[in-house]
Amino acid sequence: MIREFHDNESYLDSLTEDFVSTIKSAIKKKGKAKVLLSGGSSPIELYEKWSELDIDWKNITLGLVDERFVDPSEEHSNEKLIKQHLLKSKA
């Protein structure tokens, strides 16, 4: 299936709807969910949006698929990126 988006906001909204649906389904079936995230600058807007979601964050385990051996305090740390842009607000 191919989905076309005419702007970035509708693209982010669609990804967020899919994310929420998948998370809620996993938590309903298994009591928890696991999410593997990518670092870099591309997903920052998405992570900012997700940080505001009112979902069962305490039952979601996050991991990184592309973490490098970089100290978490360093500018290029993906762990730092996730903490700055996702693990705030409601997350």
C-alpha positions as CSV (number, residue, x, y, z in Angstrom):
1,M,0.0,0.0,0.0
2,I,1.3,3.4,-0.9
3,R,0.2,6.5,1.0
4,E,0.8,9.9,-0.2
5,F,1.1,13.0,2.0
6,H,0.8,16.6,0.8
7,D,2.6,18.1,3.8
8,N,4.9,17.2,6.6
9,E,2.2,17.6,9.3
10,S,-0.2,15.1,7.7
11,Y,2.7,12.7,7.4
12,L,3.6,13.1,11.1
13,D,0.0,12.7,12.1
14,S,-0.4,9.5,10.2
15,L,2.8,8.0,11.7
16,T,1.6,9.0,15.1
17,E,-1.8,7.4,14.6
18,D,-0.1,4.2,13.5
19,F,2.3,4.4,16.5
20,V,-0.5,4.9,19.0
21,S,-2.6,2.1,17.5
22,T,0.3,-0.4,17.6
23,I,1.3,0.6,21.1
24,K,-2.2,0.3,22.5
25,S,-2.7,-3.1,20.8
26,A,0.6,-4.4,22.2
27,I,-0.2,-3.3,25.7
28,K,-3.7,-4.7,25.5
29,K,-2.3,-8.1,24.4
30,K,0.9,-8.4,26.4
31,G,0.6,-5.7,29.1
32,K,3.7,-3.9,27.7
33,A,5.2,-2.7,24.4
34,K,8.8,-2.4,23.2
35,V,9.8,0.3,20.7
36,L,13.1,0.5,18.9
37,L,14.0,4.1,17.8
38,S,16.5,5.6,15.4
39,G,18.7,8.5,16.2
40,G,19.8,11.4,14.0
41,S,17.9,14.5,13.2
42,S,15.2,13.0,10.9
43,P,12.9,11.8,13.6
44,I,13.2,14.8,15.9
45,E,9.8,16.3,14.9
46,L,8.1,13.0,15.4
47,Y,9.7,12.4,18.8
48,E,8.6,15.9,19.9
49,K,5.0,15.1,18.8
50,W,5.1,11.7,20.6
51,S,6.3,13.2,23.8
52,E,2.9,14.9,24.1
53,L,0.9,11.6,23.7
54,D,-1.3,10.6,26.5
55,I,-0.5,6.8,26.4
56,D,0.7,4.3,28.9
57,W,4.3,5.3,28.9
58,K,5.2,3.3,32.0
59,N,4.5,0.1,30.1
60,I,6.7,1.0,27.1
61,T,10.3,0.0,26.9
62,L,12.4,2.1,24.5
63,G,15.7,1.1,22.8
64,L,18.0,2.4,20.2
65,V,18.7,0.5,16.9
66,D,21.8,2.6,15.9
67,E,23.5,3.8,19.1
68,R,27.1,4.4,18.8
69,F,29.7,4.3,21.5
70,V,29.2,7.9,22.4
71,D,29.0,9.3,25.9
72,P,25.4,10.2,26.6
73,S,26.4,13.8,27.4
74,E,28.0,14.3,24.0
75,E,26.3,16.2,21.2
76,H,26.1,13.3,18.8
77,S,24.6,10.8,21.3
78,N,21.4,9.3,20.2
79,E,20.5,8.5,23.8
80,K,20.8,12.3,24.5
81,L,18.6,13.0,21.5
82,I,15.9,10.7,22.7
83,K,16.0,12.2,26.2
84,Q,15.8,15.7,24.9
85,H,13.1,15.2,22.3
86,L,10.9,12.3,23.5
87,L,11.4,11.6,27.2
88,K,9.8,14.8,28.4
89,S,6.3,16.2,28.9
90,K,4.0,13.2,29.1
91,A,6.5,10.5,28.0
